[in-house]
Amino acid sequence: MKQKLQDAKNRSLDPTLCIQYQNLLLHEKHKKSDIEENISIIKGQSELMSSQIQSHQIHVDEQLQTHFQETTSLFSDFRITQEERAEVLLDRVEDAKTRIQADIQEIKHNVDTARNVIYEDLKADMHLADVLVNTRIDSLEKHRDDQHDKIANLRRQNSR
């Protein structure tokens, strides 16, 4: 066909060639029209798909944002819960320290009181022992003196 067109440049067109050329041009025009129509359809589909992709992207972004907020909230709640637990444990430790210190003070007081009672009891026992020993000594001295008097009386009677 190209050859025929080249030949037509150099000579005049015959009607058959003219009809073939006309048909070729019409055929090319239809192809171009079909291509433009397909491009228009593809462009419309592309715009629709782009719109759908943007819509899906917005939806996915919203879901991700919601999921992120929920996850952040859960971690925040978990952190708060852990902090609250730590505070409770610290409070319990402080309470235990206070109770232990109070118990230690009470034990010290009881030990001091017991020491004082024992000291006073020992003092009283020592005083009683001292009184008993002195009484016994007095009794023994009196008995000794009585024995000396008896011996002296017996010597006087023997010497007369």
C-alpha positions as CSV (number, residue, x, y, z in Angstrom):
1,M,0.0,0.0,0.0
2,K,2.9,2.3,0.8
3,Q,4.4,1.5,-2.5
4,K,1.2,2.5,-4.2
5,L,1.1,5.8,-2.3
6,Q,4.7,6.5,-3.4
7,D,3.8,5.7,-7.0
8,A,0.7,8.0,-6.7
9,K,3.0,10.9,-5.9
10,N,4.7,10.6,-9.2
11,R,1.6,10.0,-11.3
12,S,-2.0,10.8,-11.2
13,L,-4.4,8.9,-9.0
14,D,-6.6,6.3,-10.6
15,P,-10.1,5.8,-9.1
16,T,-9.3,2.5,-7.5
17,L,-6.2,3.8,-5.8
18,C,-8.2,6.8,-4.7
19,I,-10.9,4.6,-3.1
20,Q,-8.3,2.5,-1.4
21,Y,-6.6,5.6,-0.1
22,Q,-9.9,7.0,1.0
23,N,-10.8,3.7,2.7
24,L,-7.3,3.6,4.4
25,L,-7.8,7.1,5.7
26,L,-11.3,6.3,7.0
27,H,-9.9,3.2,8.6
28,E,-7.1,5.2,10.2
29,K,-9.6,7.8,11.3
30,H,-11.8,5.1,13.0
31,K,-8.8,3.6,14.6
32,K,-7.7,7.0,15.9
33,S,-11.3,7.7,17.1
34,D,-11.4,4.2,18.8
35,I,-8.0,4.9,20.4
36,E,-9.2,8.3,21.6
37,E,-12.4,6.8,22.9
38,N,-10.4,4.0,24.6
39,I,-8.0,6.7,26.0
40,S,-11.0,8.6,27.3
41,I,-12.5,5.5,28.8
42,I,-9.2,4.5,30.4
43,K,-8.7,8.1,31.6
44,G,-12.2,7.9,33.2
45,Q,-11.5,4.5,34.7
46,S,-8.1,5.8,35.9
47,E,-9.7,8.8,37.6
48,L,-12.3,6.5,39.1
49,M,-9.7,4.1,40.4
50,S,-7.6,7.0,41.6
51,S,-10.6,8.3,43.5
52,Q,-11.3,4.8,44.9
53,I,-7.6,4.4,45.9
54,Q,-7.7,7.8,47.7
55,S,-11.0,6.8,49.4
56,H,-9.5,3.5,50.5
57,Q,-6.3,5.3,51.6
58,I,-8.3,7.7,53.7
59,H,-10.3,4.8,55.1
60,V,-7.1,2.8,55.9
61,D,-5.5,6.0,57.4
62,E,-8.6,6.4,59.6
63,Q,-8.5,2.8,60.7
64,L,-4.7,3.1,61.4
65,Q,-5.3,6.3,63.4
66,T,-8.1,4.6,65.4
67,H,-6.0,1.5,66.0
68,F,-3.0,3.7,67.0
69,Q,-5.2,5.7,69.4
70,E,-6.7,2.5,70.9
71,T,-3.2,1.0,71.3
72,T,-1.8,4.2,72.8
73,S,-4.8,4.3,75.2
74,L,-4.2,0.6,76.2
75,F,-0.5,1.3,76.8
76,S,-1.3,4.4,78.6
77,D,-3.8,2.5,80.8
78,F,-1.2,-0.2,81.3
79,R,1.4,2.4,82.3
80,I,-1.0,4.0,84.6
81,T,-1.9,0.7,86.1
82,Q,1.7,-0.2,86.6
83,E,2.4,3.3,88.1
84,E,-0.6,2.8,90.4
85,R,0.7,-0.7,91.4
86,A,4.1,0.8,92.1
87,E,2.5,3.6,94.3
88,V,0.5,1.0,96.2
89,L,3.6,-1.1,96.8
90,L,5.6,1.9,97.9
91,D,2.7,2.9,100.3
92,R,2.7,-0.7,101.7
93,V,6.5,-0.6,102.1
94,E,6.2,2.8,103.9
95,D,3.4,1.4,106.1
96,A,5.5,-1.7,106.9
97,K,8.5,0.5,107.8
98,T,6.3,2.6,110.1
99,R,4.9,-0.5,111.8
100,I,8.3,-2.0,112.2
101,Q,9.7,1.2,113.7
102,A,6.7,1.3,116.1
103,D,7.3,-2.3,117.0
104,I,11.0,-1.6,117.6
105,Q,10.1,1.3,119.8
106,E,7.6,-0.8,121.7
107,I,10.2,-3.6,122.1
108,K,12.8,-1.1,123.4
109,H,10.3,0.3,125.8
110,N,9.3,-3.3,127.0
111,V,13.0,-4.2,127.4
112,D,13.7,-1.0,129.4
113,T,10.6,-1.6,131.5
114,A,11.7,-5.2,132.1
115,R,15.2,-4.2,132.9
116,N,13.9,-1.6,135.4
117,V,11.6,-4.2,137.0
118,I,14.3,-6.8,137.2
119,Y,16.7,-4.1,138.7
120,E,14.1,-3.1,141.3
121,D,13.4,-6.8,142.1
122,L,17.1,-7.4,142.5
123,K,17.5,-4.4,144.7
124,A,14.6,-5.6,146.8
125,D,16.1,-9.1,146.9
126,M,19.5,-7.7,147.8
127,H,18.0,-5.6,150.6
128,L,16.1,-8.6,151.9
129,A,19.2,-10.8,151.7
130,D,21.1,-8.1,153.5
131,V,18.5,-7.9,156.2
132,L,18.4,-11.7,156.5
133,V,22.2,-11.9,156.6
134,N,22.4,-9.1,159.3
135,T,19.6,-10.8,161.2
136,R,21.5,-14.1,161.0
137,I,24.7,-12.5,162.0
138,D,23.0,-10.8,165.0
139,S,21.5,-14.1,165.9
140,L,24.9,-15.9,165.6
141,E,26.6,-13.1,167.6
142,K,24.0,-13.4,170.3
143,H,24.4,-17.2,170.3
144,R,28.2,-16.7,170.5
145,D,27.8,-14.2,173.3
146,D,25.5,-16.6,175.2
147,Q,28.0,-19.5,174.7
148,H,30.8,-17.2,176.0
149,D,28.7,-16.3,179.0
150,K,27.9,-20.0,179.7
151,I,31.6,-20.9,179.4
152,A,32.5,-18.0,181.7
153,N,29.9,-19.1,184.2
154,L,31.2,-22.7,184.1
155,R,34.7,-21.5,184.7
156,R,33.7,-19.4,187.6
157,Q,31.8,-22.3,189.1
158,N,34.8,-24.6,188.6
159,S,37.2,-22.1,190.1
160,R,35.2,-21.8,193.3
